[in-house]
Amino acid sequence: MVMSNRKKIKNVLKEYTEEELFDYKPNFSAEDLLKYIDSEFDIEMLSIINSKIEERLDFLTRIADMGARKEIKGFKRYGDE
């Protein structure tokens, strides 16, 4: 059975708490973050920051792709009905 896009998105969103998705308020501004990154010389710390940013971008891209996906009739596998 093929899972609908809506169900796929819901399953991905279940990995996060409501606070993580909607209610989180950082105690710094974007400008503060950029200043911190510009002043940081620890490569390991910058790598950690970069990996978290990449992880978040992948998550948002995955959600957007699931929401925008359209089924193309005629290219469906026989077992996917």
Secondary structure, DSSP 8 states (H G I E B T S, - for coil): ----HHHHHHHHHTTS-HIIIII---SS-HHHHHHHHHH---HHHHHHHHHHHHHHHHHHHHHHHHHH----TT---GGG-
